[in-house]
């Protein structure tokens, strides 16, 4: 599991899916993330594969989201894990098209875990199983750890979604990173504080965007200004700091409302 | 009303809720409020361990953010963390004691600032496993007696059952899923507080108050309504917005 966590660090060059499959002892792992959607705050979009190992898991991921049925789409819709480690035991009418197609592809079982923080939906972790039985308690515990690490990494300042914040007018400080000792990703600093989630909700309204994007923006701002996430969140909740501007505009970072319209 | 009679009523109320399709956050919040009432303490909160074994607040007798933040400070230190790690109750802890400040430098001063002088931590236990803690705060130094601590443990046990919903307790992955789901609901509710506060230009605490009143008066599950707010399928304009105003006062 340590290898997996290392592989999530930016610039490590590691493959989290391959490392995850080795650590969990499963035949395949896929991590998919929701793309940024300019219009669909409410719409349920399909996540897109980000890391897949081996090739089979990529083909499986594409299959279930192309068909729009299967454990992955169900996990995304319901926001809870869907565990079907042996597809032979699934009632045929549950996913009529998917079941036959998955087995034809050579997938014997699958367990899907949503990657989300409350209403901030980030993506999906899919484990391919060999069909020999349910995941063990240790595998499930490790999966919990991996899920938490993936959420932290995907929301991270220099994680895979980082382009979103810097390309969207987030305040990218030239020297703002000073004082941070590295990745800033793990453990997910500040995410236990209520005020961070409250601020995320407020920013999502200010920017008319998803909760996940709002949280990425908040973290990016905290990172570039060299301040703890919780402190920045407190400023947002106390209305000392606002995030404004459309997501696609340039240069619209947050600003203090002092001296403004009040 | 005699405490015994009130106590019987509380357990009947909780048992009734468990039979229905209940909302875990709402029930735990009620349970926290009942702890305050029955034990004569100033505040109560329920904390659960997350996947990393750190404690997160799941419900409190009072949703004021200052109180939530105090519970959150115990994610890695404080009486709750010690109770969680050892599985043993930590009761009648005097926060004015220099030992408390030395042991928990991030937690104790904040608790004192709010005006608390005594705290207690009671484990949430499922057989040999500890899944979290019930945390109590008092503004006075009245000691909780043995029978009151036993009552606190009984209420903590009810909280555990509520969270784990009685089913398939043997399967630890089911336990983990239910713990994660409760923690996730908690985060969702905080996000919705922010969404509503921004739409209504009120404090998050006032926003939550209006939101919860609406959910209760319409018999809607708090978590379901929160999810519908977030995914845009519920028009929040139908909720009477609280009057915009300054932040509410400190936690009771």
HADDOCK unambig.tbl for C-alpha pairs under 7 A between the chains (distance, minus, plus):
assign (segid A and resid 42 and name CA) (segid B and resid 231 and name CA) 4.65 0.50 0.50
assign (segid A and resid 42 and name CA) (segid B and resid 232 and name CA) 5.19 0.50 0.50
assign (segid A and resid 117 and name CA) (segid B and resid 184 and name CA) 6.15 0.50 0.50
assign (segid A and resid 117 and name CA) (segid B and resid 187 and name CA) 6.60 0.50 0.50
assign (segid A and resid 118 and name CA) (segid B and resid 184 and name CA) 4.55 0.50 0.50
assign (segid A and resid 118 and name CA) (segid B and resid 185 and name CA) 5.82 0.50 0.50
assign (segid A and resid 118 and name CA) (segid B and resid 187 and name CA) 4.70 0.50 0.50
assign (segid A and resid 118 and name CA) (segid B and resid 188 and name CA) 3.96 0.50 0.50
assign (segid A and resid 119 and name CA) (segid B and resid 188 and name CA) 5.11 0.50 0.50
assign (segid A and resid 119 and name CA) (segid B and resid 227 and name CA) 6.79 0.50 0.50
assign (segid A and resid 119 and name CA) (segid B and resid 230 and name CA) 6.36 0.50 0.50
assign (segid A and resid 137 and name CA) (segid B and resid 172 and name CA) 6.80 0.50 0.50
assign (segid A and resid 137 and name CA) (segid B and resid 173 and name CA) 6.45 0.50 0.50
assign (segid A and resid 140 and name CA) (segid B and resid 173 and name CA) 6.49 0.50 0.50
assign (segid A and resid 144 and name CA) (segid B and resid 51 and name CA) 6.01 0.50 0.50
assign (segid A and resid 145 and name CA) (segid B and resid 51 and name CA) 6.21 0.50 0.50
assign (segid A and resid 145 and name CA) (segid B and resid 52 and name CA) 6.98 0.50 0.50
assign (segid A and resid 192 and name CA) (segid B and resid 56 and name CA) 6.43 0.50 0.50
assign (segid A and resid 192 and name CA) (segid B and resid 72 and name CA) 6.78 0.50 0.50
assign (segid A and resid 193 and name CA) (segid B and resid 69 and name CA) 6.57 0.50 0.50
assign (segid A and resid 193 and name CA) (segid B and resid 72 and name CA) 6.11 0.50 0.50
assign (segid A and resid 194 and name CA) (segid B and resid 68 and name CA) 6.84 0.50 0.50
assign (segid A and resid 194 and name CA) (segid B and resid 69 and name CA) 6.74 0.50 0.50
assign (segid A and resid 194 and name CA) (segid B and resid 190 and name CA) 6.05 0.50 0.50
assign (segid A and resid 197 and name CA) (segid B and resid 187 and name CA) 6.35 0.50 0.50
assign (segid A and resid 197 and name CA) (segid B and resid 190 and name CA) 5.39 0.50 0.50
assign (segid A and resid 197 and name CA) (segid B and resid 191 and name CA) 4.83 0.50 0.50
assign (segid A and resid 198 and name CA) (segid B and resid 190 and name CA) 5.01 0.50 0.50
assign (segid A and resid 198 and name CA) (segid B and resid 191 and name CA) 4.72 0.50 0.50
assign (segid A and resid 198 and name CA) (segid B and resid 193 and name CA) 5.92 0.50 0.50
assign (segid A and resid 198 and name CA) (segid B and resid 194 and name CA) 4.16 0.50 0.50
assign (segid A and resid 199 and name CA) (segid B and resid 194 and name CA) 5.81 0.50 0.50
assign (segid A and resid 200 and name CA) (segid B and resid 191 and name CA) 6.15 0.50 0.50
assign (segid A and resid 200 and name CA) (segid B and resid 194 and name CA) 6.82 0.50 0.50
assign (segid A and resid 201 and name CA) (segid B and resid 191 and name CA) 4.37 0.50 0.50
assign (segid A and resid 201 and name CA) (segid B and resid 192 and name CA) 5.94 0.50 0.50
assign (segid A and resid 201 and name CA) (segid B and resid 193 and name CA) 7.00 0.50 0.50
assign (segid A and resid 201 and name CA) (segid B and resid 194 and name CA) 4.19 0.50 0.50
assign (segid A and resid 201 and name CA) (segid B and resid 195 and name CA) 4.32 0.50 0.50
assign (segid A and resid 202 and name CA) (segid B and resid 194 and name CA) 4.48 0.50 0.50
assign (segid A and resid 202 and name CA) (segid B and resid 195 and name CA) 4.81 0.50 0.50
assign (segid A and resid 202 and name CA) (segid B and resid 197 and name CA) 6.96 0.50 0.50
assign (segid A and resid 202 and name CA) (segid B and resid 198 and name CA) 5.16 0.50 0.50
assign (segid A and resid 205 and name CA) (segid B and resid 195 and name CA) 6.06 0.50 0.50
assign (segid A and resid 205 and name CA) (segid B and resid 198 and name CA) 6.58 0.50 0.50
